Amino acid sequence: MTKSTLLTILLTSSAMGMMAQTKLSGKIFDKNGLPLKGATASLLRLPDSALVAQADADKDGSYLLHAPKKGDYMIRYSSVGYATALSKSYPLSGAEQTATPLFLQPIAHTMETVNVIGKQASVRQYADKMVVDVEGSVLAEGNNVLELLEKTPGLVADGKGNFSIQGRAGANVRINGRDMYVSGEQLASILRGLQASEVSKLELMSNPAAREDASGTAGIINIITKRNTKLGFGGDAFIRAGQGQKFYGGLGGGLHYKVNGLDMYIQGNKSFDRSNSHNLTERSFFSQGNLMTFQRQHERKQLDDASFHSVRAGAKYEFTDGGILDGSVHWMTGNYKPYASIEMDSWNYPENIQTAHAISTNRFDESFKNWTFNINYLNKYEGEDHFLKFNFDFAPHGNDYNNRFKTDQFNLQTNTKLPKGRTNVQDLSNTTYAGRLDYSKPLTDSSKIELGWKATYFFINNDVINTLLDNGTWIPDDATSNRFQYTQHIEALYAIYSGKYRQLEYQAGLRGEYTFINANQVTLNKKNAQRYFDLFPSGSLLYHLNDKNTLRTSFSSRIERPGDHDINVFRIYEDAYSYNEGNPDLKPEKSYITEIGHGYKNKLFTTLGISYGRDMINWIVRQGDRIGENLSRPENIGRYLNYSASMMYNQTLRSWWTASHYVNTFYNTYSGEIGSVNLDSKGASWTANSRHTLQFKYGFRTEIALYYRSGITTGPSRTDKRYGVDLAAEKKLFGDRGMIKLTANGLLRNANPQLITTYGDLKVFYSDFPDNRKILLSLSYRFGS
């Protein structure tokens, strides 16, 4: 296609768009009939109330709105200090029309607070998901997304990229509905680099519909990022600085342009982090029930250099026939350079004699670079539920690791010192291609069918080079070095039938996925291929008892396939004494989830759930090759049962005080065999979150969040309780264009979370002292529209 041809097409499309536009004019006055200069008139398309045009009133109160195409519209009128008002419906068919003059009424201020009008609850329950509002939260400022998820109602996070929903482990994380295609520590690194201030909301789907991928035995966590909704040209900029045990901060901003169906944006930020933390690990090694060796390890970790960069850009064009073409790119890069010192002491029993003392210095140099390219096209036919959508993703990702561990071991029996060392260098890259088609067509006025296809191709190349320190010389460690390649190809088809009969809404779906996996241990010249096909039924019912009460129930089946780290048999060292290796014999884990719930006036929601899983994949810590070493290896641990109950309540305490409360209790039980060791692990847990928002006059708002999480059983491990109180306040500046925020995270908190894990002849106690009390000050400014 030549440049002149492309220019002709663009000019023709623009001209057709202008010809299809129709105009609606009018005037805005105050209650005394005086023109209200600067008041905003927003044109909303019916029936979905989507914003399509916006204009400010001139000095005589007049405004002019351009509708992009024929249809039914209404106008929303707003101005600072006046109550928002809506017009009647206007059918626009080409000729310019004049709207009825509108008289805005002032808001009466009779106290030091103002009414909160139309603000969404911070946590909302729908038939198929729970939604947590992040954009409207003052406390989102100062947290990265990993920290945000750790404090989200209904979620449990381990800080290493693994998440549970209502006590069920194995949630799949997505951004804007698209899979991240990474997991574990790789996912944690990306979430640390993404700021919570970029997020609009979180969607927690414990029973996703058949149109969604079946991966994630606990369901899906969908992170929805902010996107411009204002017409015209504008942008924003921010700067923030905080203090924990060390100083940290960031800056960024963005630009947007929206006019005549075209919407473009770019957003970028840079952040850096510094922290101090320490932890204590105690390992007890037994033989036939008798304690033989006890080891205590104290680690001090310091992070002086961690930086993250993120740039998001995209463009969307809405054609006059209703079609939408949308494209986006997201680039992220980060560098993480902590270093740690470890002191370890060992005792032999039953003599209770200290036999060894060791001092280690560990240096980590880890970086990642992540790209995500997306393009999709939505072709709308007559009616909102009749459409065809195409989507394509391309996501290359890379990680580099260059870690060094040096240890001086002192034998207290012979009074000798043995210097030891190890380096671990990794070059990890993975590339994903994914394409999908989704088609929806109404069958009757109250029913429709959805059909879809998706193909995903995922390739990983991982080079690991380890060296050892031998008599002062670094030599290759060929026994643990490796090149590993991993390919995963999934083809999926789905069908969904949904409808409504009187007060009953229903949905039934079936998804089929064919999976091909090829794992190639290049160094060992060993290949392992798997092929299997699975069906995943799902369904939901929603019954409206009356205007105030609803009943809902849902069911789904899910799968979690072993990832590349799970099946790569070569070792990756975390420090001088701890390493992990994969298990090529792993089978995919499967789960079946059923929930039933009740809703009252869209304020009080209760949910009961039961989940059954088999061949659950869990990383098991055991004794390594030598006494004092830890080996972590994934296993299919057998069967899993989860019983859960939750309650959410959205409350308006005063006109200026709103609150959301969430309580979840669950009981987990794991049973099975791991080698010759029987597993019978069970435990009850509960979590609670309460968030309060207070809106005062003069643009001042404050928010307080309280959270508690009891001990949680996952496989052979049991965590200790965690709790905290966060506080934040914000004040509007510069005519509502600026904002200053002060956030105190961990104002009250559990400074010492703990964990106990028992497997066979090894019992591990872990006690962490993180840097989780921080204060942050930020300033932002919005310009243009």
C-alpha positions in Angstrom: 0.0 0.0 0.0 1.5 3.4 -1.0 1.5 6.5 1.2 -0.9 8.3 -1.2 -3.4 5.4 -1.1 -3.2 5.2 2.7 -3.7 9.0 3.0 -6.7 8.8 0.6 -8.3 6.1 2.8 -7.7 8.1 6.0 -9.1 11.3 4.5 -12.2 9.5 3.1 -12.8 7.8 6.4 -12.5 11.1 8.2 -14.9 12.9 5.8 -17.5 10.1 6.1 -17.2 10.3 9.9 -17.8 14.1 9.8 -20.8 13.6 7.4 -22.3 11.1 9.7 -22.2 13.4 12.7 -25.3 15.2 14.0 -25.4 18.2 16.3 -27.2 19.0 19.6 -27.1 22.4 21.1 -28.5 24.0 24.2 -27.9 26.4 27.2 -27.1 25.9 30.9 -28.2 28.3 33.6 -28.0 28.5 37.4 -31.2 28.5 39.5 -31.6 32.2 39.1 -31.5 32.0 35.3 -28.0 33.4 34.9 -25.7 31.7 32.3 -23.3 29.2 33.9 -20.1 29.6 32.1 -17.7 26.6 32.2 -20.4 24.1 33.1 -19.9 20.8 31.3 -22.4 19.1 29.0 -21.6 15.4 28.3 -23.3 13.5 25.5 -24.1 9.9 26.5 -25.1 7.2 24.0 -28.0 5.0 25.0 -28.6 2.4 26.3 -25.0 1.9 27.6 -24.4 5.6 28.7 -21.1 5.6 26.9 -19.5 9.1 26.7 -19.2 10.2 23.1 -18.8 14.0 23.2 -18.2 16.8 25.7 -18.3 20.6 25.7 -18.0 23.5 28.2 -20.6 26.2 28.2 -19.6 29.7 26.8 -20.2 32.9 28.7 -23.8 33.0 27.5 -24.3 29.4 28.8 -24.5 27.9 25.3 -22.8 24.6 24.2 -22.6 22.5 21.0 -22.3 18.7 21.0 -21.4 16.5 18.0 -22.9 13.0 17.9 -20.7 10.5 15.8 -23.8 8.7 14.4 -27.5 8.5 14.5 -29.2 7.1 17.6 -30.6 7.9 21.0 -28.7 10.1 23.4 -29.0 12.0 26.6 -27.0 14.8 28.2 -25.3 14.9 31.6 -24.8 18.4 33.1 -22.2 19.1 35.8 -20.4 21.9 37.4 -18.4 22.4 40.6 -20.7 23.3 43.4 -23.9 22.2 41.6 -25.8 18.9 41.6 -25.3 16.8 38.5 -28.4 16.5 36.3 -29.5 14.3 33.4 -31.7 15.3 30.4 -34.4 13.4 28.7 -33.6 11.1 25.7 -33.0 12.8 22.3 -33.3 10.7 19.1 -30.7 12.2 16.7 -31.1 11.5 13.0 -29.0 14.0 11.1 -30.4 17.5 11.5 -29.2 19.8 14.3 -31.5 19.8 17.3 -31.8 22.1 20.3 -32.0 20.7 23.8 -34.3 22.0 26.5 -32.6 24.7 28.6 -31.2 23.3 31.9 -31.1 25.0 35.3 -28.5 23.5 37.7 -29.2 23.5 41.4 -26.4 24.4 43.9 -25.3 21.8 46.5 -26.2 23.0 50.0 -23.3 22.8 52.5 -24.7 22.7 56.1 -21.7 21.0 57.8 -18.0 20.4 57.4 -18.5 17.4 55.1 -20.2 16.9 51.7 -22.4 14.3 50.3 -20.8 11.5 48.3 -23.0 11.3 45.2 -22.8 8.2 42.9 -19.5 6.9 44.3 -19.1 3.2 43.7 -18.5 0.9 46.6 -14.8 -0.1 47.0 -15.8 -3.8 46.7 -18.7 -5.0 44.6 -20.1 -8.5 43.9 -21.5 -9.5 40.5 -22.9 -12.8 39.3 -19.6 -14.0 38.0 -16.9 -12.0 39.8 -15.9 -9.7 42.6 -14.6 -6.2 41.6 -12.3 -4.2 43.8 -12.1 -0.5 43.0 -8.5 0.7 43.0 -8.8 4.0 41.0 -11.1 5.5 43.7 -8.8 4.5 46.5 -6.5 6.9 48.2 -4.5 4.0 49.6 -3.5 2.7 46.2 -0.8 5.5 46.0 2.6 4.3 47.2 2.0 0.6 46.6 3.2 -1.5 43.7 0.7 -4.1 42.3 2.3 -7.0 44.2 1.7 -5.1 47.4 -1.8 -4.2 46.3 -2.7 -7.8 45.7 -1.3 -8.9 49.1 -3.9 -6.6 50.8 -6.9 -7.2 48.5 -10.0 -8.8 50.1 -10.4 -12.5 49.2 -6.7 -12.9 48.1 -3.8 -14.5 49.8 -0.3 -13.9 48.4 3.1 -15.4 49.3 5.2 -12.6 47.9 6.7 -14.9 45.2 4.1 -14.5 42.5 1.7 -17.2 43.8 -1.9 -16.3 44.8 -5.0 -17.9 46.3 -8.6 -16.9 46.0 -10.7 -17.7 49.1 -8.0 -20.1 50.3 -7.8 -21.9 47.0 -4.2 -21.9 45.7 -3.4 -21.5 42.0 -4.9 -18.2 40.7 -4.0 -17.1 37.2 -3.0 -13.4 36.9 -3.9 -11.3 33.8 -3.6 -7.6 32.8 -6.6 -6.2 30.8 -7.9 -9.7 30.2 -4.7 -11.0 28.7 -2.5 -13.7 30.2 0.9 -12.6 31.6 2.5 -15.8 30.2 5.0 -15.8 33.2 4.6 -17.2 36.7 6.3 -17.4 40.1 9.3 -15.0 40.6 9.1 -13.7 37.0 5.5 -12.6 37.6 6.5 -11.1 41.0 9.2 -9.0 39.4 6.8 -7.6 36.8 4.1 -6.8 39.5 6.7 -5.0 41.6 7.5 -2.8 38.6 3.8 -2.0 37.9 2.5 0.8 40.2 -1.0 0.5 41.8 -1.7 4.1 40.7 -1.8 2.8 37.1 -4.7 0.3 38.0 -8.4 1.1 37.7 -9.8 -2.0 39.3 -9.2 -5.7 40.1 -11.6 -8.5 39.0 -11.5 -11.7 41.0 -13.2 -14.6 39.1 -13.4 -17.8 41.1 -15.7 -19.4 38.5 -14.9 -17.9 35.1 -17.1 -18.6 32.1 -16.0 -20.9 29.2 -14.8 -18.0 27.1 -11.9 -17.7 29.5 -8.8 -19.9 29.5 -9.1 -22.9 31.9 -5.7 -22.3 33.4 -5.6 -21.4 37.1 -7.1 -23.9 39.5 -8.4 -21.1 41.9 -9.7 -18.9 39.1 -8.5 -15.6 37.6 -7.2 -12.3 38.9 -7.7 -9.7 36.1 -5.8 -6.3 36.6 -7.6 -3.5 34.7 -5.4 -0.5 34.0 -6.6 3.1 33.7 -7.5 4.5 30.3 -8.6 8.0 29.3 -12.3 8.7 29.1 -12.1 12.5 28.5 -12.5 14.2 25.1 -9.8 16.4 23.6 -6.1 16.7 24.4 -4.7 16.5 27.9 -2.3 14.7 30.2 -1.0 14.4 33.7 2.3 14.3 35.6 3.2 13.0 39.1 6.2 12.8 41.4 6.4 10.8 44.7 8.9 10.2 47.5 8.7 7.8 50.4 10.6 6.6 53.4 10.7 3.1 54.9 14.0 2.0 56.4 15.4 3.6 53.2 14.3 6.3 50.8 12.4 5.4 47.6 10.3 7.2 45.0 9.2 7.6 41.4 7.9 10.0 38.7 5.9 9.8 35.5 3.0 11.0 33.5 1.0 10.7 30.3 -0.7 12.3 27.4 -4.1 11.5 25.8 -6.0 12.7 22.7 -9.6 11.8 22.0 -11.8 13.2 19.2 -14.2 12.0 16.5 -13.9 8.3 17.4 -10.1 8.4 17.7 -8.6 7.8 21.1 -4.8 7.8 21.7 -2.7 7.7 24.8 0.8 7.1 26.2 1.7 6.6 29.8 5.1 6.1 31.4 6.8 6.0 34.8 10.1 5.3 36.6 10.4 4.1 40.1 13.2 3.0 42.4 13.1 1.0 45.6 15.5 0.5 48.5 14.9 -1.5 51.7 16.4 -3.4 54.6 15.1 -6.7 55.9 16.2 -9.8 57.8 14.9 -13.3 58.5 15.6 -16.3 60.6 15.4 -19.9 59.5 15.6 -22.9 61.8 15.9 -26.5 60.3 15.5 -29.6 62.4 16.7 -32.9 60.8 15.3 -36.1 62.3 16.0 -39.8 62.0 13.3 -42.3 63.1 11.7 -39.5 65.1 14.9 -38.5 66.9 16.5 -35.0 66.4 19.9 -35.5 64.9 20.9 -32.1 63.6 19.7 -28.6 64.3 20.6 -25.6 62.1 19.9 -21.9 62.6 20.4 -19.4 59.8 20.1 -15.6 60.1 20.1 -13.6 56.9 20.3 -9.8 56.6 19.3 -8.5 53.2 19.9 -5.0 51.8 18.5 -3.6 48.6 20.3 -0.4 47.5 19.5 -0.5 43.8 16.2 -1.5 42.3 14.8 0.5 39.4 11.7 -0.1 37.2 10.5 1.6 34.0 7.1 1.2 32.4 5.6 2.7 29.2 2.1 2.0 27.9 0.8 3.3 24.6 -2.2 2.7 22.5 -4.8 3.9 20.0 -8.4 3.1 19.4 -10.6 4.1 16.5 -14.4 3.7 16.5 -15.9 3.6 13.0 -19.2 5.0 12.1 -20.7 1.5 11.6 -19.8 0.6 15.2 -16.6 -1.3 14.5 -13.7 -0.7 16.8 -10.0 -1.1 16.0 -7.7 -1.1 19.1 -4.0 -1.6 19.5 -1.6 -1.3 22.4 2.0 -1.9 23.5 3.4 -2.2 27.0 7.1 -2.2 27.7 8.6 -2.9 31.1 12.1 -3.2 32.4 13.6 -3.6 35.8 16.8 -4.2 37.6 17.1 -5.7 41.1 20.4 -5.8 43.0 20.1 -6.9 46.6 22.9 -8.4 48.6 22.8 -10.5 51.8 24.9 -11.8 54.6 24.1 -15.1 56.3 25.4 -16.5 59.5 24.7 -20.2 60.1 25.3 -22.5 63.1 24.9 -26.2 63.3 24.5 -28.5 66.3 24.6 -32.3 66.6 22.2 -34.2 68.8 21.7 -35.9 71.2 25.1 -34.5 72.3 23.9 -30.9 71.8 27.4 -30.0 70.5 27.9 -27.1 68.1 29.8 -28.5 65.2 30.0 -25.7 62.6 29.7 -22.0 62.0 29.5 -20.4 58.5 29.4 -16.9 57.2 28.1 -16.2 53.6 28.0 -13.1 51.5 25.6 -13.3 48.6 25.3 -10.8 45.7 22.3 -10.8 43.3 22.0 -9.0 40.0 18.7 -9.7 38.4 17.0 -7.9 35.5 14.0 -8.4 33.3 12.5 -6.9 30.1 8.9 -7.5 29.1 7.0 -6.5 26.0 3.3 -7.0 25.2 1.9 -6.1 21.8 -1.9 -6.4 21.3 -4.2 -5.7 18.4 -7.9 -6.4 18.3 -10.9 -5.6 16.1 -14.6 -5.6 17.2 -17.1 -5.7 14.4 -20.6 -4.9 15.7 -23.8 -6.0 13.9 -27.3 -4.9 14.9 -27.7 -4.9 18.6 -25.1 -4.9 21.4 -24.9 -8.7 21.7 -24.2 -9.4 18.0 -20.5 -9.0 17.3 -17.4 -10.7 16.0 -14.1 -9.9 17.7 -10.5 -10.8 16.7 -7.6 -10.5 19.1 -3.8 -11.1 18.7 -1.1 -11.0 21.3 2.7 -11.1 20.9 4.7 -11.1 24.2 8.5 -11.5 24.3 10.0 -11.6 27.8 13.6 -11.9 29.1 15.3 -12.4 32.4 19.0 -12.3 33.3 20.5 -13.5 36.5 24.1 -13.1 37.7 24.3 -14.3 41.3 27.3 -15.0 43.4 27.5 -16.8 46.8 30.8 -17.0 48.9 31.0 -18.9 52.1 33.6 -19.4 54.9 32.8 -22.7 56.7 34.4 -23.1 60.2 34.7 -26.6 61.6 34.6 -26.1 65.4 35.8 -29.6 66.0 39.0 -29.3 64.0 39.3 -25.5 64.2 39.7 -25.2 60.5 38.2 -22.9 57.8 37.0 -24.0 54.4 36.3 -21.3 51.8 33.5 -22.2 49.3 31.8 -20.3 46.5 29.3 -20.6 43.7 28.0 -18.5 40.9 24.7 -18.9 39.1 24.3 -17.2 35.7 21.0 -17.5 33.8 19.8 -16.3 30.5 16.0 -16.9 30.3 13.8 -15.9 27.4 10.2 -16.8 26.6 8.0 -15.7 23.7 4.3 -16.1 23.4 2.0 -15.8 20.4 -1.8 -15.9 21.0 -4.8 -15.4 18.7 -8.5 -15.7 19.3 -11.9 -15.2 17.7 -15.1 -14.6 19.6 -18.6 -14.5 18.1 -21.8 -13.6 19.8 -25.3 -13.7 18.3 -28.8 -13.3 20.0 -31.1 -16.2 19.3 -34.2 -14.6 20.8 -34.9 -11.4 22.7 -33.9 -13.2 25.9 -31.1 -15.6 24.8 -27.9 -15.7 22.9 -25.1 -18.0 21.9 -21.3 -17.4 22.0 -18.7 -19.3 20.1 -14.9 -18.9 20.1 -11.5 -20.3 19.3 -8.1 -19.5 20.7 -4.5 -20.7 19.9 -1.5 -20.1 22.2 2.1 -20.9 21.4 4.6 -20.5 24.1 8.4 -21.1 23.8 11.1 -20.8 26.5 14.9 -21.0 26.2 16.8 -21.2 29.5 20.7 -21.3 29.7 22.1 -21.9 33.2 25.9 -21.8 33.9 27.1 -22.6 37.4 30.7 -22.4 38.6 32.4 -23.5 41.9 35.2 -22.0 43.9 38.0 -24.6 44.2 41.2 -23.7 46.0 40.7 -20.1 45.1 39.9 -20.8 41.4 36.5 -20.6 39.8 35.8 -23.8 37.8 32.7 -24.8 35.7 30.1 -26.9 37.6 29.0 -29.1 34.7 26.8 -31.3 36.9 24.4 -28.4 37.5 24.8 -26.3 34.4 22.1 -26.8 31.7 20.4 -25.6 28.6 16.6 -26.2 28.7 14.0 -25.5 26.1 10.2 -25.7 26.7 7.3 -25.5 24.2 3.6 -25.4 25.0 0.9 -25.2 22.4 -2.8 -25.0 23.3 -5.8 -25.1 20.9 -9.1 -24.2 22.4 -12.8 -24.1 21.4 -15.8 -23.0 23.5 -19.5 -22.5 23.3 -21.8 -20.7 25.7 -25.6 -20.5 25.8 -27.2 -17.9 28.0 -30.6 -16.4 28.5 -33.3 -15.2 30.8 -36.7 -16.7 31.8 -38.8 -14.4 33.9 -36.7 -13.8 37.1 -34.1 -16.5 36.2 -30.8 -15.7 34.3 -28.8 -18.7 33.2 -25.6 -19.6 31.4 -24.1 -22.9 30.4 -20.7 -23.3 28.7 -18.3 -26.0 27.5 -14.6 -25.4 26.7 -12.3 -28.0 25.1 -8.5 -27.6 25.2 -5.9 -29.6 23.4 -2.4 -29.3 24.9 1.0 -30.2 23.5 4.1 -29.9 25.7 7.7 -30.6 24.7 10.5 -30.3 27.3 14.0 -30.6 25.9 17.0 -31.1 28.3 19.5 -30.0 25.6 22.5 -30.7 27.9 21.3 -34.3 28.6 19.9 -34.8 25.1 16.7 -35.9 26.7 13.2 -35.0 25.5 9.8 -35.4 27.2 6.6 -34.8 25.2 3.0 -34.7 26.5 -0.3 -34.5 24.6 -3.7 -34.5 26.1 -7.3 -33.2 25.6 -9.6 -31.9 28.3 -13.2 -30.7 28.5 -14.1 -28.0 31.0 -17.9 -27.5 31.7 -19.1 -24.4 33.4 -22.5 -22.8 34.3 -24.2 -20.2 36.4 -27.7 -19.3 37.6 -29.0 -16.0 38.9 -32.5 -15.7 40.4 -34.2 -12.5 41.3 -36.4 -13.2 44.3 -37.6 -9.7 44.4 -36.3 -6.1 44.0 -34.0 -6.6 47.0 -32.9 -10.2 47.0 -31.0 -12.4 44.5 -29.7 -16.0 44.6 -26.8 -17.2 42.5 -24.8 -20.3 41.9 -22.0 -21.3 39.7 -19.7 -24.2 38.7 -16.5 -24.6 36.8 -13.6 -27.0 36.2 -10.1 -25.7 36.0 -6.5 -26.9 35.2 -3.0 -25.9 36.1 -0.3 -27.3 33.8 3.3 -27.7 35.0 5.4 -24.7 33.9 9.0 -24.7 32.7 10.4 -24.2 36.2 8.3 -27.0 37.5 9.8 -29.6 35.1 13.4 -28.4 34.6 15.5 -30.9 36.5 18.6 -28.8 36.8 19.3 -26.8 40.0 18.8 -23.1 40.6 20.5 -21.8 43.7 18.7 -19.2 46.0 21.7 -19.0 48.4 24.6 -21.1 49.5 22.4 -23.6 51.3 19.1 -23.6 49.4 18.4 -24.7 45.9 15.4 -26.0 43.8 15.0 -28.3 40.9 12.1 -29.4 38.8 10.2 -32.6 38.4 9.8 -33.9 34.8 7.2 -36.5 35.9 4.6 -33.9 37.0 1.0 -34.3 35.9 -1.4 -31.3 35.4 -3.5 -30.5 38.5 -7.3 -30.2 38.1 -9.9 -28.6 40.3 -13.7 -28.4 40.4 -15.3 -25.4 42.1 -19.0 -24.8 43.1 -20.4 -21.7 44.8 -23.8 -20.5 45.9 -24.6 -17.0 47.1 -27.2 -14.5 48.1 -27.3 -10.7 47.5 -29.4 -8.1 49.4 -30.0 -4.7 48.0 -26.6 -4.8 46.3 -25.1 -4.1 49.7 -24.8 -7.5 51.5 -23.4 -10.5 49.8 -22.8 -14.0 51.2 -21.1 -16.9 49.4 -20.6 -20.5 50.2 -18.1 -22.6 48.2 -16.5 -26.0 47.9 -13.5 -26.9 45.8 -12.0 -30.4 45.0 -8.6 -30.8 43.4 -6.4 -33.8 42.4 -2.7 -34.1 41.5 -2.1 -30.7 43.2 1.3 -29.3 42.4 3.1 -28.1 45.5 6.8 -27.2 46.1 8.1 -29.5 48.9 11.1 -28.5 51.0 13.3 -31.5 52.0 16.9 -32.3 53.0 19.4 -31.7 50.3 22.4 -33.8 49.3 24.2 -32.9 52.5 23.1 -32.1 56.1 22.3 -28.4 56.3 21.2 -28.1 52.7 17.6 -27.5 51.6 16.2 -28.9 48.3 12.8 -27.6 47.1 11.1 -29.8 44.5 7.5 -29.8 43.1 5.3 -32.8 43.6 1.8 -34.0 42.8 0.6 -34.2 46.4 -2.7 -36.0 45.8 -6.1 -34.7 46.8 -7.3 -31.3 48.1 -10.5 -30.1 49.6 -11.5 -26.5 50.3 -14.6 -25.3 52.1 -15.2 -21.6 52.2 -17.7 -19.0 53.3 -17.5 -15.2 52.8 -19.6 -12.1 53.5 -19.2 -8.7 52.0 -21.1 -5.6 53.2 -21.1 -2.1 51.6 -22.2 0.4 54.2 -23.1 4.1 54.2 -22.6 5.2 57.8 -23.1 8.9 57.0 -23.6 11.0 53.9 -19.8 11.6 54.0 -18.7 8.2 55.4 -18.8 5.0 53.4 -17.3 1.6 54.2 -16.8 -1.8 52.7 -16.3 -4.9 54.9 -15.2 -8.4 53.8 -14.8 -11.6 55.9 -13.7 -14.9 54.5 -13.3 -18.2 56.4 -12.1 -21.5 54.9 -10.9 -24.9 55.7 -8.2 -26.7 53.6 -7.2 -30.3 53.7 -4.5 -32.1 51.7 -4.0 -35.8 51.6 -1.9 -38.3 49.6 1.6 -39.7 49.3 4.8 -38.1 48.3 7.3 -40.9 47.7 7.3 -42.9 50.9 5.9 -40.0 53.0 2.2 -39.8 53.8 0.7 -36.3 53.7 -2.3 -35.5 55.9 -2.4 -31.7 56.4 -5.4 -29.7 57.3 -6.3 -26.4 59.0 -9.0 -23.7 59.3 -8.3 -20.0 58.5 -10.0 -16.7 58.2 -9.4 -13.2 56.7 -11.0 -9.9 57.2 -10.8 -6.5 55.5 -12.5 -3.2 56.4 -12.0 0.0 54.3 -13.5 3.4 55.3 -13.6 6.5 53.2 -14.4 9.9 54.6 -15.2 12.8 52.2 -14.9 16.3 53.6 -15.4 19.7 52.0 -12.7 21.7 50.1 -11.6 18.6 48.2 -10.2 16.8 51.3 -10.6 13.0 51.5 -9.2 10.4 53.8 -9.2 6.6 53.8 -8.3 3.9 56.4 -7.9 0.2 55.8 -7.7 -2.6 58.3 -6.8 -6.2 57.4 -6.2 -9.5 59.2 -5.2 -12.9 58.0 -4.9 -15.9 60.3 -2.6 -18.8 59.7 -3.2 -20.6 56.4 -2.5 -24.2 55.5 -1.1 -24.9 52.0 0.2 -28.4 51.5 2.7 -29.3 54.3 3.1 -25.6 55.3 1.3 -23.4 57.7 1.8 -19.6 57.8 1.3 -17.4 60.8 -1.1 -14.5 61.2 -0.6 -11.2 59.4 -2.4 -7.9 60.1 -2.1 -4.2 59.5 -3.6 -0.8 59.4 -3.0 1.7 56.5 -4.0 5.3 56.4 -4.1 7.9 53.6 -5.3 11.4 52.9 -5.6 13.6 49.8 -6.3 17.2 49.1 -7.3 18.7 45.7 -5.3 21.7 44.5 -5.2 24.2 41.7 -8.9 24.2 40.9 -9.2 20.4 41.2 -6.4 19.9 38.6 -3.8 19.0 41.3 -3.7 16.5 44.0 -1.4 16.0 47.0 -1.5 12.6 48.8 0.0 11.3 52.0 0.0 7.6 52.6 1.2 5.6 55.7 1.4 1.9 54.9 1.9 -0.5 57.9 1.0 2.2 60.4 0.2 -0.8 62.6 1.3 -4.2 61.3 2.6 -7.6 62.1 6.4 -7.0 61.8 7.2 -10.7 62.1 5.2 -13.1 59.8 6.2 -16.8 60.3 5.9 -20.1 58.5 6.3 -23.8 59.6 6.7 -26.6 57.1 7.1 -30.3 57.9 8.0 -33.0 55.4 9.4 -36.4 56.3 12.5 -36.0 58.5 12.8 -32.2 58.0 11.0 -29.5 59.9 11.5 -25.9 58.9 10.6 -22.8 60.9 10.9 -19.4 59.0 10.5 -16.0 60.6 10.6 -12.9 58.5 11.2 -9.2 59.4 10.3 -7.3 56.3 10.5 -3.5 55.6 6.8 -3.0 55.6 6.2 0.2 57.4 6.5 3.1 54.9 5.2 6.7 54.5 4.9 8.3 51.0 4.1 11.8 49.8 3.0 12.4 46.2 1.9 15.3 44.0 0.1 15.1 40.7 -1.2 17.6 38.2 -3.7 17.2 35.3 -3.7 19.6 32.4 -5.9 20.0 29.3 -9.2 18.1 29.1 
